[in-house]
Amino acid sequence: MVGGARTTHPALQVPVLLGLGLLAAYFIACYAFALESGRVPPRWLPPVALWMGNWQMFTLLDKGHSALAAEMGSEAAGFAPVDLDALFPYRWESGPRYARASFRRSRVHLEILGEATCGRLAARGEPAPEAVRFVELRWKKRLGRAKQPADHATRKELFTWRCGGAPRLPAAVGE
């Protein structure tokens, strides 16, 4: 209390404190049922009642990590890993654009990345590969840990690009 002035009328202090307590309990319930794994809200609570806990403002609540990996070589000789970060350095805090799920779902984008990978490997003086294969790696998140190694990652082959081809280009806006 500064200088004897109150910010809340004395008659409203108890109801405001009760309201703040109920709001805190609501946020705890949202956290417990939306973010804790395996917890299910009681049947009598309608699903819409915890909408604040399920609201995804900027990011999705994803239980796993995913990454795009590249390999160069041929079906006959085998494939060796390619360091995409070294070939395509990035300056964004959010990581490389090819790491996004929307990029991995686009065949046109993967074709362009495939031909660009072939070209950059050849520009480095490495032997030109016959093909570049893109693989999606997925692994579970470990809550409360800073290190998230890709142990037990599942592999899903997305696309194989034969070097020297002509990739399709994205359509221009308005076409």
N, C-alpha and C positions, 0 to 999 in steps of 0.2 A: 504494500500500500504506500503510494507516494503522495505526500502532502494531504492525506486524509480523503482523497478522491477514490471512489470505487468505479470499476468499469461495468459492473453488473448490478442491477437493482437488487437490494436484499431479498425481496420477495421471489426473485427468479433464480437466486444462487443454487438452491437445492434442485429445482427441476433441470437447470443447465448441467449441474454435476451428474445427475442421473442420466441425462441424455448423452453426455460424453462417455459415461461408463457403458451404456448400451451400444454406442457406436464402436467403442474399443472391443466389446465382446463380439460384435458383428464382424469386425475386421479379423479377429482371431479365428472365428468360425470360417470365414472365407479362406483364410490361409490354411486352416486345418483340412478342409474338404477339397480345396482346389489344387493346392500345391503339394500336399503330402501324398505319397504314393500308397495306394491300397485303401485309403479311407473313403467310405461311402456315406453321403449324408443320410439322415434318417428319412423314412418314407413320408412322414407327415410334413416334411419341409419341401415345398415346391422347388423344382430345379431353378426357376428364375430368381428365387430368393437370394442366391449366392452369385448373381451376375457380376458383381464387382470383383470377386475372386477369380472369375474366369475371363474377365475382360483383358484382351491382349492389345495393349496400347501401341507398342513399337515392335515387339518380337513375339514369335509364337512360342508356346510352351512345348518344346520338343524334348523327348526323352533320350535322344541320341544325337551323335555327331555324324556328319557326312563330309566326305572330301572326294575331289576328283584327282585321280592318279593317271599318269600316262606311261605307256611302254612302247619301245620302238623295236623293230626287228621284222621277222617274217614267220609265217606258220611253220615252215620247214626248219629254220634255224632256231626258232624260239624268240622270245621277247625279253628285253632288258628294261629296267625302269628308267624313266626320264625325269629329271628335276625341273618341273614346270616353273617353280619359283625363280630358278636361275635363268631360265630362258625368257621369262616374261616378268621382270621385276615390277612391283607395284608400289604406289605411293599412298594408297588409301588405308585408313585405319581399319576399315571393314574387311580388308583382304582383297584378293584378286577377284575380278568380275567373273572369271570362269568357275569360281567356287560356289556360285549361287545355284540353287536348285532349278530356277527357271532357265539358266544357261544349259545345265545338263539335260534338260528335257527338250531342247531345241536342236534338231538334227542340223539345221543350217549353221548354227553357231559352232557346233562340234566339227562340221566340215571345215569351216574357216580356221578354227583353232588347229585342226589336224594339218592343214596345208601350211599354216604359219609355223607350226612345230617342225615340220619337215624342212622348211626354208631356213629356219634359225639353226637347226642342227647342221645343215650343209654350210651355212655361213661361218660356223665355228671351226670348220675344217674337219668335222667328224664324217665318217663314211655315211652317205645318204642311206637311210633305212628304206626298206621296201614298203613298210606300213607303220602307222602309229595307231595304237589301240588305247581307248579311254575306258577306265574302270572306275566305278563308284564304290567307295569304301564306306561302310556304316558300322558304328560301334556305340555301345551304351554310354551315357553320361554317368559319372560318379559324383553324386552330390557332396559338397563340402570339400572337394579336393581341387587344388590348383592345377595339378598335372592331370591331363586327360589322355593317356596313351591309347593308341589304336590297337590294344590287345584284343584278340578274338574278333577282329573286324570281318564282316562278311563282304565278299566281292561280288559285284554285278557288272558284267561286261556291257558297256553301253554302245560302243561304236568303234569300228575299225576303218581307218582312212588309208587308202592306197596313195602313197606319195606321188606327186606329179599330176594329179587330177585337177580338174577345174571345179572348185567349190561353187555352189550356188550362193549368190549374194542376197542379203535381206532385201525385201521390197522397199522401195522408197515410200515415204509418207504420201498418202493420197492415191497410190496405185492400186 
